[in-house]
Amino acid sequence: MSKNFDVVVIGGGPGGYVAAIRAAQLGFSVACIDEWKNAKGGAAPGGTCTNVGCIPSKALLQSSEHYEHAGHGFAEHGIEVKDLTLNVKKMVARKDTVVKQNNDGILYLLKKNKVTFFHGRGSFAKAGAGGYEIKVAGAAEETVAAKHVIVATGSTPRVLPGADFDEKMILSNTGALAMTEVPKRLGLIGAGVIGLEMGSVWRRLGSEVTVLEALPVFLGAVDEQVAKEAQKQFVKQGLAINLGVKIGAITTGKNDVTVNYVDDKGAAQKAVFDKLIVSIGRIPNTVGLNAEAVGLKLDERGFIAVDGDCKTSLANVWAVGDVVRGPMLAHKAEEEGVAVAERIAGQHGHVNFNTIPSVIYTSPEIASVGKTEQQLKAENIAYKAGTFPFLANGRARALGDTTGFVKFLADAKTDEILGVHIIGPQASELISEAVVAMEFRASSEDIARICHAHPTLSEALKEAALAVDGRALNF
């Protein structure tokens, strides 16, 4: 006998659990199905983000930043640290504790909002006149039914042909977050967000990090001026960045991994690493969903085909997050999850893709929202640009981190903000001011005329906005 609900959500990541909670708040009976397990086999909702992505990576980034500051940064503040030691196992254990706290927090929120949680793998069983039956393969197999289904099954790491993940020598983000010893030689295939964040963690802890990137440019999706500054800073920190490479054979030995590749000049090269992280993107997690049982349409890349409202090819079946088009970002999934729940309730759920921020949590941090300068040029949009360096910001000097700058891009005629790009201290927090401004279609003049507290890093946004018209005050 099936258990009947108004809404069933398949997947308990950021898009899934948020959609389930919002649907319950709107008065629906809701079930959420998620298969993630912790080390003891218990439920671990939160998806990739909570378990092997956003949350654990930030925990390790914070720990490694403390270690680097203690070893290299405290002295100029008059703080002398002698006999500094590193306990990687304890660092990783703290990361695991942070993850579990988030898992438990999600379970608490689901229970508080009266969402029925099922621990297991959800897949379509069949469609009927009143909705859909979903099979839950957990400790015991059972079936649930609902009129509305929200698919939020996320994504998985893309495998490099000939280099399957064993999570011991060839690592995905999962293995990269679980190392309990610092590898002397660490290789990174892919200079994307995940690769650079993981490279930053282990470089701070003592690894010699080599990056092998197929693209001829560094961080091609980032504003070009920001990307060039980022590359300069990462090289200065010690990352060996190789662009335009073609990866060849990868062989695993007992204690090392050998990567053969052709460099950007066409010369054959060979690199030997103690560990190799492969970070070449992610693919939608639709395998095992049994989409064919109900005729759910996938596109040529395996994503679930949806319209602008996240409706799939089937009536009352929705999909959100990494499994559909758009950026693979946890906060984008959350926004879609809320919007879908509200649309099911007959409301007008809203997601503005033009104001979804993107952040890389390296040092320096990189954050952006809206158009890049190269995009504006390609689209023949007349614009004005203004930049302001953190070198001229009093709070940045006091912090001891004056790396980078803030960049504003505004419409040449209307002065409406078209994009904001930040590289520097606390960029991940500063970008939110730009997101709010763009959501309300503010002009750079609006930001320039807002009183910002002094001394703060946010003053750099004000100065960059002033610089759009050549009126920066502090530089």
N, C-alpha and C positions, 0 to 999 in steps of 0.2 A: 504494500500500500504506500503510495507516494505521499509525502508531506507537502502540503500546498501553501504557497506564498504568493503575494502580489508581485514581488520582485526577487529574483535570484541573481546574485553577483558572483561570477566565476573569476576568482583572483582576489587576493587580499593585500595587494600592494597599494601605493599611494592613490591610484585611481580607483581601485576596487573598494577598499575599506571606507574611503571618504564618500564614494557614491552610496554605499550601503547605509552609512550613518545618516547622510542627508535624506535619503529616501525614507528611512524610519522616522526622522524628524517631521517629515511631511505627511505622516500618518499611514504609511504602507506597512504591511507585514513583510519582513525582509530576511533573506538568508544570504550569508556570505561563505563561499567555499574557497579554501586555500590549502595548498599541500606542503608549504615550507615546513621543515623540521629543524629543531635545534639539535645539539649534540646528543641529547638524551631521548630524541625521538618525539618530543613534545611539539605542540603547535608553535609556529614562529611567524605570525603574519607580519606584513610589512614589505614583502616582495624583495626584489634585488636591492632597492634603495636602503631598506633597513638592515638587511642581512649581509649583503656583500657589495654594497655600493656607497651611496651618499653618507650614511651614518658612520659605518666603521672606517671609511677612508678619512672622514673628518676627524675622527678620534685619533687615528694614527698621525695625521698631519699635525694635530695639536701637540701630541706627545713629542714628535720629532722636532717640532719648532722649539719646544721648551729645551730639548737636548742641545740643539744648535745654539740657542741663545746662551745657555749655561756655558758651553764650550768656547763660544766666539764673541758673544755680544755683551755679556754682563760686565766684562772688565772695564769698558769705557764708562760704565756707570759707577765705578768704584766698588763693584761687587766681585770679589775674588773667590773662585771655586777651585779647590784643590782635589786631586785624586778623583776626578769625575769618572763614573762608571756607568755602563749601560746594561740594563736587564731587559732584553727584548721580550722574553717570555712574560714578564710582568706587564710590559707595555701592551702586548697582544691580549693578555688576560683582562686588562682594563677595557680594551676595545670590545671584547666579548661581553663584558658586563654592561657597557653602554648599549650594545645591541639588544641584550635581553631586556633591559629596562624599557626600551622602545617597543619590543614585542609585547611585553606584559601591559604596557600602556595602551596599545591598540586593542588587545583583548578586553581590557577594562572598558574602553570607550564603546566597543561593540555591545558588550553586556549592558552598560549603562543606558544605551539607546535602544535596547531590546531587539538587537539584531541576533538572529540565531546563527551560530558559527558551526560550520562543518569542517573538520580537519581531514582533508583528502584531496584527490585530484578530480576536478569536475570536468565532465564532457557531455556533449549532447547525446541523448538517447533517441528521442523521436519528437516530432511535432504533432500536436493534436488540435482539435477544434478550439479548445480553451487556452492553448498556450504550448509550453514546451516541457518535456521531461528531461531532467539532468541527472546523470549518474554520478555518484560520489564514491570513488574508490579509495577508501581509507582503511582503518583497522577492520571495519566490516563494510561491505558494499550496501549502499542504500540509494534510494531515488527520491528526488524532490521535483516539484512541479511549480511553474509560475506562468503568469500571463506575460510578464516582461522579464527579459534576460539582459544583463549587462556583462559583456565580456571584457575583462581587464587582466589578461594573462601575461602581459609584459613582454620582455625580450630576453634573449640569451646571447652570450658572446659569439661572434663570428669566428669560425675555425679557419685557420690558414691551412690550405691543402698541403698535406705532408708533414704537418706539425700538430697532431691532435693533442688536446690538453690532457696531461696526466696529473697536473696540479702538484707535481713534485719537482720536475725540471722545466717543463714547459707549462707556464701558468696563465690562467685567465685572471680576471679581477679577484675571483674567489681565492685562488692560490696565492696571489700577490698580497692579500690581506692576512694571510695565515702563516707567513714565514716566521719562525722563531729564532732565526739566526741571520745576521747581516751577510749577504753574499758579497764577496770581494769584487767580483765582476758581474754586473747586472746588465743584461741586454733588454732593450725595449723595441719591439716591432710595432710602429704606429705612434705618431706624435699627436694624438688626440687628447681629449680631456682626461680620460682614465689613465692613459699611459703617462702623461706628464705629472699628474697628481701622485701616482705610485712611484714614479721616478724621483719626485721631490722627497717623498718620505724616506726612501732608502739611500738617496744621496746624502741627506742630512745625517743619517746614521752611520755613514762611512763607506757606502758602495761607490765603486767607479761605474758610472752609468753611461751607456752608449745607446743613443736613439737612432733607429733605422726607419726612415720615413720614405714612402714611395712617391709622394707628391713633391714637385720641384720647389714649392714654397712652404714656409712654416706657418701653421695655423691659418690656412687659406680662407676659412670662413670668418675670421676675425678682421676687424678694421686693419688695413695694411700698416698704418703708422704704429698701431698698438702691437701688431705681430712682430714688427722689426725690433721694437723696444724689448719685447718679451724674449725674443731669440738672443739678443745681446746680453740680457741679464742672466738667462739660463746658461749660456756659454761661460759667462764670467763666474758663475757659481761652480762650474766644473762639468756640466753635462756636455758630452760629445754628441753633437747633433749632425747627422748625415742625411741630406735630402736627396730626392731623385734616385733612390736606390731600387734595384730589382732583386728581390729575394730569390735565392736558388735553393739548393738542398740544405736541409736542416737535419743534423744527426745528433742523437743523444748518446752520450757515453755514461759510464758509471757515475762520474762526479761532475760532468760538464756537458754543455750543449755547444755544438759548432754550427755557425751560420755562414753559409757561402752566399755572397751577393755581388752584384755589379754596381759600382758607384756611379755618380752622375757624370763622370768622364769616360765611362765605358770600360773601366779597368776591373778585373776580377779581384775580389777581396775575400778574406776569411776572418771571422771573429769568433773567439772562444769565450763562453760565459759560464759562470757557476749556476746561474738561473736565467731563464728567458721569459719575459712577460710579453704575450701577444695581445695587442689591443688594437684591432683593425675594424672596430665597429661592432654593432649588435644587430641581430635579426629578430623579427617578431616570433613570439612563442605560440605558434598555432599547432604544432605537432601534438597529436593526442587529443585535440579538442573535438575530434570527430565531426568537423564542420560539414563533411559530405553527407552525413546522416540526415541533415535537415536542409541541405542545399544552401548553406551559408557561403557567400561568394568571397573568395580571396583574390587579390590582384596578383600580377606576375611575379612580385617579390615576396609573396607570402603574407602580406599585410591584409587585414580584414578591410574590405572596401566599405567606406562610409561616405555620407554626404557631409555638408557643412554642420549639421546638427548631431553628428555621430550616429545617424541611423544606418543600419546595414541593409543588405538586400532583402532581409526578412522582416515582416511586420513584427513590431514590438521587441526586436533584438537590436541592441545597441553595443557599441564598442568604444573604448577609451584608452588613452595612454600610449605606451610603446607599440601596441599591437595595431595601431592605425597611423595614418599619415601625420606629418608634423614632427617637431623636435622631440627626441626621446629625453624628456625632462620630467622629474617627479612632480614639480609644481604645475606643469602643463597637464599632466594626468589628473591631478587633484581638481583643477579648474574644470576639466571636461566631465569628471565624475559628478561634481556638484551640478553642472549645467544639465546633464542628462537626467539626473534625479528630478530636477525642477521641470524639465520638459515632460517627463512622464506624468507629473502632477498638473500639467496644463499651463505651467508658467513659462516665462521666456528666459530660459537659461542663456548665459552670455559668456563667450570666450573671445577675447581680442588677441589674435595671434601676433599682432604688430607690437604689443606691449608685454610680451613674455620675455623676461630677462634671462640672460645666460651668464653663468659664472664658472671660472676655472680657479680652483682653490690652491693654486701654487703660491710661491713667494717670488715675485709680487703676485697678488691676486689680480685676475682679469675679469671684468664684468662689462656687459653691454646690453643695450636694448635699442630696438629700431634698426634703421638702415646704417650700413657702413658707407664710408666715402666712396669706395669702389662701386658699390651698388648704385649710389646716386649718379655717379658718372655714367654707368652702363645704361641707366634708365633716362638719361638726359634731363635730370631734375636740377634746376638751378638752386644752388645752396650757398650758405656761408658757413665757415668753420671757425671755431675758437678753441684754443687749448690753454691750459695752465698747468705748470709743473708743480709737483709736491715739494720740489726743492725750495720753492718760495712760500711754502705754507708753514706757519709757526708751529702748529701742532705736530706736523710731520717731523720737523726738526727736533722737537722735544721727545718724540717717540724714538728718534734715531733711525727713521726709515723715510728717506726722501725720494725713493725710487718712483719713477713714472709720472703720469699726468692725467688730467681729465680733458676730454675732448667733446665739444658740442657741435652738432650739425643742425642747421636751421634752414628753413625755406627762405630763399633769397628775397621773395616778395612779401610773404606774410609773417615771417620770423617764427612760424610754428616749428617746434622741436621735432626733428626727423630721426635723430639718433643720438645716443650718448654712449661714450666708450671710456672706460676707466682702467688704468693699470697702475697699481700701487697699493698702499696699506688700506685694509678694510674696504676694498672695492666692492665686495659682496654685500656689504651693508649700505654703502653710499648709493648704489645703483637704484635703490628703492625710491629715492627722491625723484629720480628721472622718470621712473615708471609711473608714479603718481602724476607727475606733470604731463607726461604724454597721454595718459588716460583721459585727462581733462583738456587735452589739446592746447596746452600752454605754449607760450612763446619763450624764447630765450630771455627776452626782456622781463617776463614774469619771474623767472628764477633770479635774474640779476637784481630785481627790486625787493626780493624777500630778504628779511633780516636774518642772517645766520649767526648763531652764537660764536663768540671768539674766546679762545682759539679752538677751532674744530677743523677736522679734515673736510667737513662739508663746505667750508668756505671756498675750497678749491672748485666746487661746482659753480658757486656764485661768480668766481673770478673767470672761469672758462666761459660762462654765459655772457659776462661783460666783454670778454675777448672777441666774441662773435662780431661785435661792432668796434673792436679796437679800443675798448675802454677799461681793460684790466687795471686795477688800482694798486695791487701789491707786487707788481713785477715790471 
